[in-house]
Amino acid sequence: MSDFKQKQIEFANAIRQAESGLCSELEARRLKIYQDLFINNVSGFIENTFPVLKSLYSEANWQKLMRQFFIQHASETPIFSEIPQEFLAFITDEYQLCDSDPIFMRELAHYEWLELDVSIRQDSAEQGIDTSKLQVSALASIVSYPYPVHQISQDFQPQAPSDPVYLVVYRDEGYEVKFLQINSASVYMLDLIEKDIATSFDSLLSCMLQALPQVGEMQIKTGLKENLDTLSSLGIILNWN
């Protein structure tokens, strides 16, 4: 390894670990400037993406979490806009929850990251070409959580898991990210469309009748049409009507 390469590694490690003395040749005051610059930039991207999560921590505990992420996580991308995804990977796969963390930390973080992801997601060039079948918009994601993450705030923090909460996070025509809470039947219907199992009203109706034999055909037919009308009006379902 070249001497220059070795110096680069030492410098990067010194920035990560503020008091390690790993880069003894660099004046401490100057090193701290670099450390503060990098940590503040990283923290800024994370705080902008996870405002609700941050609001649930004291400043000291939040800074401790930021420091752990900065020191322990080996990011796989140099792109600043992808730092929130790296933070999500860190708390999902590497981080051990402690007493200062809410029990729903990972689920809330995923939900807040998904809002960012949907906001910058590119529309699929392939969608809209085949208008003969129903499709779920590429600008919508169907997710479930064991907590009502869309309601969490400083004033509402669930203390135990609940029944599954199903949400569609989507971007509307005005480029605003929104969510819609749905039930398990709607999840099943959207899953059929996404997997290309049933992409017409008749095929959906047939699948729903098999899945819900205890419900009358007319009730399912009416509910299915109303559901498709609603989801289509929001841009979640394409090619209906």
Rosetta silent file (secondary structure, phi, psi, omega in degrees, C-alpha in Angstrom):
SEQUENCE: MSDFKQKQIEFANAIRQAESGLCSELEARRLKIYQDLFINNVSGFIENTFPVLKSLYSEANWQKLMRQFFIQHASETPIFSEIPQEFLAFITDEYQLCDSDPIFMRELAHYEWLELDVSIRQDSAEQGIDTSKLQVSALASIVSYPYPVHQISQDFQPQAPSDPVYLVVYRDEGYEVKFLQINSASVYMLDLIEKDIATSFDSLLSCMLQALPQVGEMQIKTGLKENLDTLSSLGIILNWN
SCORE:     score description
SCORE:     0.000 S_00000001
   1 L     0.000  134.673 -179.433    0.000    0.000    0.000 S_00000001
   2 L   -68.242  156.858  179.178    1.343    3.438   -0.921 S_00000001
   3 H   -62.133  -38.045  179.865    2.195    5.949    1.776 S_00000001
   4 H   -64.234  -42.951  179.033   -0.437    8.346    0.394 S_00000001
   5 H   -62.439  -41.038  179.152   -3.128    5.651    0.535 S_00000001
   6 H   -62.922  -40.108  178.672   -2.157    4.834    4.104 S_00000001
   7 H   -64.736  -37.895  177.820   -2.434    8.505    5.068 S_00000001
   8 H   -61.774  -43.912  179.815   -5.908    8.662    3.525 S_00000001
   9 H   -64.142  -43.388  179.385   -7.044    5.690    5.603 S_00000001
  10 H   -62.580  -40.736 -179.296   -5.564    7.173    8.772 S_00000001
  11 H   -65.177  -44.605  179.344   -7.250   10.505    8.082 S_00000001
  12 H   -62.893  -42.375  179.010  -10.658    8.879    7.469 S_00000001
  13 H   -65.959  -36.369  179.142  -10.358    6.795   10.640 S_00000001
  14 H   -66.536  -37.277  177.685   -9.347    9.854   12.648 S_00000001
  15 H   -66.074  -40.629  179.373  -12.435   11.735   11.448 S_00000001
  16 H   -64.992  -42.034 -173.976  -14.650    8.819   12.449 S_00000001
  17 L  -115.695   96.154 -167.484  -13.106    8.436   15.895 S_00000001
  18 L   -58.735  -36.249 -172.574  -12.583   11.878   17.318 S_00000001
  19 L  -112.787   25.285 -174.377  -10.417   11.023   20.309 S_00000001
  20 L   -84.213  -22.155 -175.398   -8.499    8.053   18.959 S_00000001
  21 L    70.056   23.536 -175.448   -5.236    9.812   18.113 S_00000001
  22 L   -73.536  -19.017 -179.119   -5.143    7.855   14.860 S_00000001
  23 L  -126.730   73.888 -171.561   -3.778   10.774   12.876 S_00000001
  24 L   -67.582  -19.953 -177.346   -1.157   12.236   15.191 S_00000001
  25 L   -77.184  -15.497 -177.256    0.474   14.332   12.475 S_00000001
  26 L   -97.053  130.913 -179.817   -2.611   16.534   12.076 S_00000001
  27 L   -55.841  134.972 -175.299   -3.156   19.355   14.542 S_00000001
  28 H   -57.479  -40.071 -178.637   -6.055   18.513   16.885 S_00000001
  29 H   -63.217  -42.716  179.950   -7.809   21.829   16.256 S_00000001
  30 H   -69.200  -38.592  179.063   -7.767   21.328   12.487 S_00000001
  31 H   -63.070  -39.247 -179.642   -8.873   17.710   12.795 S_00000001
  32 H   -63.926  -33.276  176.934  -11.845   18.758   14.912 S_00000001
  33 H   -61.453  -45.462  178.273  -12.969   21.138   12.159 S_00000001
  34 H   -64.347  -42.948 -179.383  -13.091   18.230    9.705 S_00000001
  35 H   -60.387  -47.908 -179.371  -14.816   16.010   12.249 S_00000001
  36 H   -63.457  -39.226 -179.416  -17.517   18.571   13.001 S_00000001
  37 H   -62.393  -48.698 -178.354  -18.043   19.272    9.301 S_00000001
  38 H   -66.624  -46.583 -177.287  -18.545   15.629    8.383 S_00000001
  39 H   -65.121  -40.656  179.161  -20.697   14.735   11.373 S_00000001
  40 H   -65.076  -38.892  178.026  -22.903   17.810   10.958 S_00000001
  41 H   -64.961  -46.648  179.563  -23.421   17.055    7.264 S_00000001
  42 H   -62.533  -47.105 -179.449  -24.300   13.421    7.943 S_00000001
  43 H   -61.361  -37.984 -179.304  -26.577   14.337   10.853 S_00000001
  44 H   -61.079  -44.917  178.483  -28.329   16.964    8.760 S_00000001
  45 H   -63.230  -40.352 -178.581  -29.344   14.485    6.073 S_00000001
  46 H   -68.911  -44.892 -177.926  -30.570   12.020    8.691 S_00000001
  47 H   -64.734  -34.378  178.762  -32.507   14.583   10.719 S_00000001
  48 H   -69.212  -28.467 -178.606  -34.274   15.902    7.612 S_00000001
  49 H   -88.147  -31.065 -175.050  -35.428   12.390    6.718 S_00000001
  50 L  -120.567   56.819 -175.709  -36.357   11.184   10.207 S_00000001
  51 H   -65.499  -36.772 -179.595  -37.858   14.239   11.962 S_00000001
  52 H   -68.904  -45.302  178.765  -40.401   12.275   14.004 S_00000001
  53 H   -58.220  -45.984 -179.581  -37.814    9.760   15.174 S_00000001
  54 H   -60.938  -36.984 -176.644  -35.432   12.546   16.192 S_00000001
  55 H   -65.540  -14.586 -177.483  -38.181   14.323   18.136 S_00000001
  56 L   -91.069   -0.572 -178.102  -38.483   11.302   20.443 S_00000001
  57 L  -113.245  151.703  166.325  -34.884   11.610   21.702 S_00000001
  58 L   -71.096  160.035 -179.081  -33.117   14.003   24.007 S_00000001
  59 H   -60.315  -40.112 -178.777  -30.386   15.947   22.221 S_00000001
  60 H   -64.856  -43.715 -179.312  -27.682   14.005   24.064 S_00000001
  61 H   -69.233  -34.966  177.593  -29.132   10.598   23.164 S_00000001
  62 H   -66.544  -43.639  179.102  -29.651   11.609   19.538 S_00000001
  63 H   -64.938  -33.667  175.773  -26.058   12.804   19.211 S_00000001
  64 H   -63.741  -42.482  178.270  -24.889    9.545   20.773 S_00000001
  65 H   -64.503  -42.353  178.552  -26.842    7.610   18.142 S_00000001
  66 H   -61.367  -41.932 -179.945  -25.395    9.774   15.365 S_00000001
  67 H   -64.104  -40.897  178.509  -21.891    9.174   16.671 S_00000001
  68 H   -61.981  -44.320  178.605  -22.452    5.397   16.764 S_00000001
  69 H   -61.745  -44.968 -176.316  -23.673    5.420   13.179 S_00000001
  70 H   -63.810  -38.908 -175.872  -20.775    7.587   12.052 S_00000001
  71 H   -83.401  -42.889 -167.948  -18.141    5.408   13.732 S_00000001
  72 H   -90.481  -28.914 -172.144  -19.544    1.896   13.356 S_00000001
  73 L   -90.938  130.075  176.075  -21.301    1.788    9.997 S_00000001
  74 L   -94.875   97.398 -177.580  -19.345    1.220    6.799 S_00000001
  75 L   -65.610  144.176 -178.616  -21.442    3.006    4.195 S_00000001
  76 L   -98.967    4.945  179.506  -21.564    1.424    0.759 S_00000001
  77 L  -139.097  143.034  175.767  -22.207    4.667   -1.099 S_00000001
  78 L   -90.920    1.793 -174.303  -20.422    8.031   -1.234 S_00000001
  79 L   -85.096  121.326 -175.420  -23.645    9.797   -2.279 S_00000001
  80 H   -60.564  -36.565 -177.322  -24.938   12.087    0.455 S_00000001
  81 H   -67.228  -13.530  178.957  -28.586   11.723   -0.606 S_00000001
  82 H   -98.297    4.276  178.585  -28.346    7.983    0.112 S_00000001
  83 H   -59.959  -41.798  178.360  -27.164    8.473    3.703 S_00000001
  84 H   -56.679  -37.440  178.170  -30.716    8.002    5.115 S_00000001
  85 H   -67.652  -35.569  176.546  -30.864    4.543    3.540 S_00000001
  86 H   -66.261  -39.106  177.824  -27.487    3.729    5.090 S_00000001
  87 H   -64.213  -41.639  177.465  -28.785    4.876    8.485 S_00000001
  88 H   -61.369  -42.315  178.000  -31.841    2.654    8.064 S_00000001
  89 H   -62.865  -38.093  179.929  -29.567   -0.296    7.230 S_00000001
  90 H   -62.649  -51.409 -176.079  -27.483    0.473   10.317 S_00000001
  91 H   -74.866  -20.119  179.386  -30.359    0.464   12.807 S_00000001
  92 H   -81.963  -42.176 -170.241  -32.010   -2.523   11.088 S_00000001
  93 H  -108.510  -21.112 -170.967  -29.024   -4.850   10.766 S_00000001
  94 L  -120.871  -29.499 -170.137  -26.281   -3.661   13.106 S_00000001
  95 L   -87.165  138.413  175.324  -27.660   -1.597   15.957 S_00000001
  96 L  -100.861  121.687 -179.610  -28.839   -3.032   19.275 S_00000001
  97 L   -61.190  143.689  177.191  -31.762   -1.139   20.788 S_00000001
  98 L  -124.415 -176.986 -172.908  -31.172    0.323   24.236 S_00000001
  99 L   -61.847  -27.948 -177.844  -33.384    1.871   26.916 S_00000001
 100 L   -82.246   -5.601 -178.827  -33.409    5.299   25.269 S_00000001
 101 L   -93.919  137.884  172.621  -34.774    3.890   21.992 S_00000001
 102 L   -67.420  147.949 -176.461  -38.514    3.564   21.322 S_00000001
 103 L   -65.061  -21.203 -178.903  -39.579   -0.041   20.742 S_00000001
 104 L   -98.966   19.758 -174.739  -40.923    0.953   17.320 S_00000001
 105 H   -52.730  -50.123 -174.825  -37.667    2.635   16.278 S_00000001
 106 H   -68.025  -41.328 -179.044  -37.005    0.454   13.234 S_00000001
 107 H   -66.675  -43.325  178.586  -40.581    0.507   11.947 S_00000001
 108 H   -64.205  -41.702  179.268  -40.902    4.276   12.310 S_00000001
 109 H   -62.390  -41.163  178.826  -37.541    4.803   10.625 S_00000001
 110 H   -63.010  -42.467 -179.893  -38.576    2.607    7.706 S_00000001
 111 H   -62.959  -44.133 -179.710  -41.822    4.532    7.293 S_00000001
 112 H   -68.372  -37.695  176.457  -40.061    7.904    7.332 S_00000001
 113 H   -65.131  -39.015 -179.014  -37.407    6.662    4.904 S_00000001
 114 H   -61.758  -36.006  176.251  -40.144    5.314    2.605 S_00000001
 115 H   -59.505  -42.244  176.241  -41.679    8.785    2.433 S_00000001
 116 H   -64.735  -46.333 -177.410  -38.344   10.076    1.126 S_00000001
 117 H   -58.807  -44.782  179.912  -37.964    7.167   -1.281 S_00000001
 118 H   -66.680  -34.251 -176.955  -41.419    7.705   -2.785 S_00000001
 119 H   -66.756  -28.005 -177.593  -40.819   11.458   -3.060 S_00000001
 120 H  -111.738    3.300 -176.631  -37.769   10.986   -5.320 S_00000001
 121 L   -67.375  140.550  177.494  -38.788    7.742   -7.026 S_00000001
 122 L   -84.852  138.458  175.464  -38.798    7.720  -10.815 S_00000001
 123 L   -65.598  147.560 -179.444  -41.977    6.740  -12.600 S_00000001
 124 L   -77.789  127.530  179.453  -41.710    3.485  -14.520 S_00000001
 125 L   -67.399  -23.831 -177.177  -41.331    3.995  -18.266 S_00000001
 126 L   -79.924  -25.177 -178.234  -43.017    0.640  -18.847 S_00000001
 127 L   -70.930  143.431  178.748  -46.187    1.543  -16.974 S_00000001
 128 L    92.298  -14.305  178.957  -49.003    2.913  -19.044 S_00000001
 129 L   -71.575  -48.915  177.346  -47.884    1.165  -22.232 S_00000001
 130 L   -96.223   98.072 -177.432  -50.250   -1.769  -21.743 S_00000001
 131 L   -89.126    7.153 -177.417  -53.521   -0.113  -20.764 S_00000001
 132 L   -84.507   -9.731 -177.967  -55.471   -3.358  -21.040 S_00000001
 133 L  -133.145  152.747  177.692  -54.670   -4.480  -17.499 S_00000001
 134 L   -69.402  144.337  177.638  -54.762   -2.996  -14.026 S_00000001
 135 E  -139.458  151.400  170.689  -51.435   -1.977  -12.505 S_00000001
 136 E   -90.438  130.527 -177.371  -50.208   -0.662   -9.180 S_00000001
 137 L   -57.996  142.518  174.638  -48.376    2.616   -9.697 S_00000001
 138 L   -66.925  -13.606 -179.583  -44.597    2.563   -9.387 S_00000001
 139 L   -96.016   20.545  178.770  -45.063    5.643   -7.191 S_00000001
 140 E  -134.292  142.372  176.176  -46.892    3.639   -4.521 S_00000001
 141 E  -129.744  134.307  177.978  -45.670    1.143   -1.921 S_00000001
 142 E  -101.473  123.904 -176.136  -47.839   -1.186    0.162 S_00000001
 143 E  -135.991  160.088  173.922  -46.412   -1.851    3.623 S_00000001
 144 E  -134.920  146.074 -179.816  -47.491   -3.269    6.963 S_00000001
 145 E  -137.780  152.712  176.016  -46.204   -2.536   10.454 S_00000001
 146 L   -84.268   10.683  176.921  -46.978   -3.872   13.941 S_00000001
 147 L  -139.178  150.775  175.704  -47.370   -0.260   15.097 S_00000001
 148 L   -78.271   74.348 -171.983  -49.450    2.672   13.792 S_00000001
 149 H   -61.432  -27.748 -178.368  -46.315    4.470   12.609 S_00000001
 150 H   -72.624  -10.019 -179.087  -48.307    7.132   10.755 S_00000001
 151 H  -108.933   -7.123 -173.677  -49.743    8.344   14.079 S_00000001
 152 L   -68.349  138.292  177.651  -46.593    8.334   16.205 S_00000001
 153 L  -156.834 -177.216  175.882  -45.521   11.633   17.747 S_00000001
 154 L   -61.363  -29.612 -177.393  -44.137   12.947   21.010 S_00000001
 155 L   -89.909  -14.222  179.795  -47.683   12.728   22.387 S_00000001
 156 L  -134.971  107.495 -179.748  -48.461    9.247   21.065 S_00000001
 157 L  -133.511   99.762 -178.704  -45.912    6.476   21.520 S_00000001
 158 L   -59.724  144.213 -176.477  -47.323    2.923   21.572 S_00000001
 159 L  -103.381   -2.627  179.587  -45.796    0.677   24.199 S_00000001
 160 L  -154.948  155.437  177.206  -46.580   -2.679   22.587 S_00000001
 161 L   -61.638  155.566  178.871  -47.189   -4.125   19.111 S_00000001
 162 L  -121.176 -173.801  169.805  -50.722   -4.042   17.733 S_00000001
 163 L   -61.420  155.387 -178.600  -52.592   -5.841   14.994 S_00000001
 164 L   -54.892  137.262  175.881  -50.942   -5.247   11.603 S_00000001
 165 E  -108.284  119.913 -177.146  -51.374   -1.738   10.241 S_00000001
 166 E  -102.325  129.628 -178.701  -51.556   -1.668    6.434 S_00000001
 167 E  -133.167  148.094  165.743  -50.590    1.490    4.576 S_00000001
 168 E  -111.095  119.566  174.828  -50.118    2.626    1.004 S_00000001
 169 E  -100.481  122.797 -172.703  -47.484    5.346    0.766 S_00000001
 170 E  -144.035  163.392  176.767  -47.853    7.118   -2.559 S_00000001
 171 E  -112.388  128.139 -176.508  -47.058   10.296   -4.487 S_00000001
 172 L   -88.331 -176.055 -176.221  -49.947   12.179   -6.017 S_00000001
 173 L   -65.664  -21.893  177.941  -50.102   14.262   -9.190 S_00000001
 174 L   -89.764   12.744  179.533  -48.973   17.325   -7.253 S_00000001
 175 L    63.817   25.863  176.627  -45.769   15.494   -6.203 S_00000001
 176 L  -100.488  132.636  179.489  -46.964   15.370   -2.604 S_00000001
 177 E   -84.604  129.908 -178.634  -46.307   12.183   -0.628 S_00000001
 178 E  -135.037  173.035  175.725  -49.365   10.867    1.185 S_00000001
 179 E  -132.939  156.004  175.644  -50.538    7.696    2.881 S_00000001
 180 E  -135.607  124.695  175.827  -53.747    5.702    2.876 S_00000001
 181 E   -83.834  131.711 -176.842  -54.626    3.169    5.551 S_00000001
 182 E  -128.066  170.571  179.267  -56.231    0.074    4.052 S_00000001
 183 L  -101.295  177.157 -174.979  -57.585   -3.261    5.277 S_00000001
 184 H   -65.185  -32.018  178.650  -56.350   -6.795    4.663 S_00000001
 185 H   -65.763  -39.190  178.066  -58.800   -7.364    1.785 S_00000001
 186 H   -67.830  -36.984  176.548  -57.393   -4.339   -0.043 S_00000001
 187 H   -61.055  -44.475  179.506  -53.864   -5.598    0.576 S_00000001
 188 H   -61.274  -43.843  179.815  -54.832   -8.938   -0.956 S_00000001
 189 H   -62.476  -46.181 -179.728  -56.362   -7.220   -3.980 S_00000001
 190 H   -65.283  -35.185  178.372  -53.301   -5.010   -4.543 S_00000001
 191 H   -65.420  -39.595  177.373  -51.016   -8.017   -4.153 S_00000001
 192 H   -61.044  -40.956 -179.438  -52.942   -9.872   -6.864 S_00000001
 193 H   -70.464  -46.173 -178.079  -52.497   -6.928   -9.219 S_00000001
 194 H   -60.103  -38.532 -177.673  -48.816   -6.367   -8.380 S_00000001
 195 L   -86.517    4.963  177.114  -47.971  -10.028   -8.955 S_00000001
 196 L    63.957   26.324  178.878  -49.884  -10.043  -12.246 S_00000001
 197 L   -82.666  -41.259  178.638  -52.169  -12.784  -10.941 S_00000001
 198 L  -140.066  117.119 -174.207  -55.390  -10.858  -11.517 S_00000001
 199 L  -128.564   21.699  174.294  -55.357   -7.681  -13.584 S_00000001
 200 L  -138.905  164.247 -179.375  -58.997   -7.230  -14.580 S_00000001
 201 H   -60.461  -45.338 -176.681  -62.193   -6.685  -12.645 S_00000001
 202 H   -64.467  -42.220 -179.509  -63.530  -10.151  -13.454 S_00000001
 203 H   -69.792  -35.909  175.277  -60.329  -11.964  -12.487 S_00000001
 204 H   -64.342  -44.117  179.815  -60.074   -9.956   -9.268 S_00000001
 205 H   -59.903  -42.739  179.476  -63.686  -10.717   -8.447 S_00000001
 206 H   -61.055  -44.744  179.997  -63.091  -14.428   -8.989 S_00000001
 207 H   -66.313  -40.489 -178.635  -60.067  -14.424   -6.660 S_00000001
 208 H   -67.669  -36.808  177.948  -61.858  -12.388   -4.005 S_00000001
 209 H   -64.128  -38.147  178.105  -64.869  -14.719   -4.057 S_00000001
 210 H   -69.776  -36.876 -177.152  -62.570  -17.688   -3.462 S_00000001
 211 H   -77.099  -25.576 -176.472  -60.708  -15.901   -0.669 S_00000001
 212 L  -126.836   65.773 -175.971  -63.884  -14.681    1.066 S_00000001
 213 L   -66.399  -19.244 -178.896  -66.476  -17.461    0.693 S_00000001
 214 L   -80.148   -8.777 -177.952  -68.362  -16.207    3.748 S_00000001
 215 L  -105.239  140.172 -178.245  -69.174  -12.900    2.018 S_00000001
 216 L   -66.857  151.154 -177.129  -71.912  -12.577   -0.581 S_00000001
 217 H   -61.239  -43.337 -178.131  -71.010  -12.051   -4.236 S_00000001
 218 H   -63.943  -38.616  179.149  -72.918   -8.775   -4.574 S_00000001
 219 H   -64.779  -43.141  178.795  -71.231   -7.344   -1.478 S_00000001
 220 H   -66.113  -42.222 -178.680  -67.781   -8.270   -2.777 S_00000001
 221 H   -61.656  -44.875  179.432  -68.583   -6.948   -6.241 S_00000001
 222 H   -65.865  -45.331 -179.634  -69.774   -3.596   -4.873 S_00000001
 223 H   -64.030  -38.035  179.588  -66.848   -3.299   -2.455 S_00000001
 224 H   -64.465  -44.698  179.511  -64.328   -4.188   -5.157 S_00000001
 225 H   -63.640  -44.111  179.634  -65.641   -1.531   -7.513 S_00000001
 226 H   -63.026  -39.559  179.575  -65.647    1.128   -4.787 S_00000001
 227 H   -63.859  -46.453  179.167  -62.111    0.157   -3.791 S_00000001
 228 H   -64.436  -37.983  177.226  -60.840    0.383   -7.358 S_00000001
 229 H   -60.133  -46.971 -178.252  -62.608    3.722   -7.828 S_00000001
 230 H   -64.696  -49.759 -177.116  -60.923    5.154   -4.730 S_00000001
 231 H   -66.519  -33.079  176.896  -57.454    3.812   -5.466 S_00000001
 232 H   -68.585  -41.182 -179.270  -57.675    4.915   -9.086 S_00000001
 233 H   -64.280  -25.216  179.436  -58.700    8.455   -8.118 S_00000001
 234 L   -90.913   -5.530 -179.515  -55.587    8.664   -5.923 S_00000001
 235 L    83.093   10.446  179.868  -53.295    7.388   -8.677 S_00000001
 236 L   -80.457  -38.452  175.768  -52.447    4.190   -6.801 S_00000001
 237 E  -106.305  136.286  178.527  -54.172    1.967   -9.370 S_00000001
 238 E  -109.321  151.776  172.441  -53.672    2.581  -13.089 S_00000001
 239 L    71.756   27.314  173.725  -55.901    1.728  -16.055 S_00000001
 240 L   -99.161  125.496 -178.433  -59.205    1.493  -14.192 S_00000001
 241 L    72.780    0.000    0.000  -62.119    2.904  -16.235 S_00000001
